[in-house]
């Protein structure tokens, strides 16, 4: 249950815990731990905000549904 934004780079041995958001273009350094409920952004990435993990879990569910909807736009007709 994580969201890793487009163009984000995650280096070796980094740990991304559940219900964590990595912003687009962020650079997660080697051995960095991104904590549950954290929003990480920047180069190098830093925790910019903490939110309840349940909040991100709900957001991720709604975002996943959007991706399913968008995929239908490009699916070939049978």
C-alpha positions as CSV (number, residue, x, y, z in Angstrom):
1,X,0.0,0.0,0.0
2,X,2.4,2.7,-1.2
3,X,2.3,5.3,-4.0
4,X,5.6,6.0,-5.7
5,X,5.3,9.0,-8.0
6,X,6.6,9.0,-11.6
7,X,10.3,9.5,-12.0
8,X,11.1,8.8,-8.3
9,X,14.4,7.1,-7.7
10,X,14.8,4.6,-4.9
11,X,18.4,3.5,-4.2
12,X,19.6,0.2,-2.8
13,X,18.5,-1.1,0.6
14,X,15.9,1.7,1.1
15,X,12.8,0.7,3.1
16,X,9.4,2.0,2.1
17,X,6.9,1.1,4.8
18,X,3.1,0.6,4.2
19,X,0.9,3.6,3.6
20,X,3.7,5.9,2.5
21,X,3.7,8.3,-0.4
22,X,6.9,9.1,-2.4
23,X,6.4,12.2,-4.5
24,X,7.2,12.4,-8.2
25,X,10.9,13.0,-8.9
26,X,11.9,12.2,-5.3
27,X,15.3,10.7,-4.6
28,X,15.2,8.1,-1.8
29,X,18.8,7.5,-0.6
30,X,20.5,4.2,0.2
31,X,19.4,2.7,3.5
32,X,16.8,5.4,4.0
33,X,13.6,4.3,5.9
34,X,10.4,6.0,4.8
35,X,7.9,5.6,7.7
36,X,4.3,4.6,7.4
37,X,2.1,7.7,7.1
38,X,4.9,9.8,5.7
39,X,4.9,11.9,2.6
40,X,8.4,12.2,1.2
41,X,9.6,14.7,-1.5
42,X,12.7,16.4,-2.7
43,X,16.3,15.6,-3.9
44,X,17.3,14.1,-1.6
45,X,13.9,13.2,-0.3
46,X,12.8,14.3,3.2
47,X,9.7,13.7,5.1
48,X,7.5,16.8,4.4
49,X,4.4,15.7,6.2
50,X,3.0,13.0,8.4
51,X,-0.6,11.9,8.1
52,X,-2.5,9.1,9.7
53,X,-1.7,5.9,7.7
54,X,-5.4,5.2,7.4
55,X,-5.8,8.5,5.5
56,X,-3.3,7.4,2.8
57,X,-4.7,3.9,2.7
58,X,-8.1,5.3,1.7
59,X,-6.5,7.7,-0.8
60,X,-4.6,4.9,-2.4
61,X,-7.8,2.8,-2.8
62,X,-9.5,5.7,-4.7
63,X,-6.5,6.3,-6.8
64,X,-6.3,2.6,-7.8
65,X,-9.9,2.8,-8.9
66,X,-9.0,5.7,-11.1
67,X,-6.2,3.8,-12.8
68,X,-8.7,1.0,-13.6
69,X,-11.0,3.5,-15.1
70,X,-8.3,5.1,-17.2
71,X,-7.1,1.8,-18.5
72,X,-10.5,1.3,-20.0
73,X,-10.0,4.3,-22.2
74,X,-7.1,2.6,-24.0
75,X,-8.2,-1.0,-24.0
76,X,-8.7,-2.4,-27.5
77,X,-12.2,-3.4,-28.4
78,X,-12.7,-7.2,-28.9
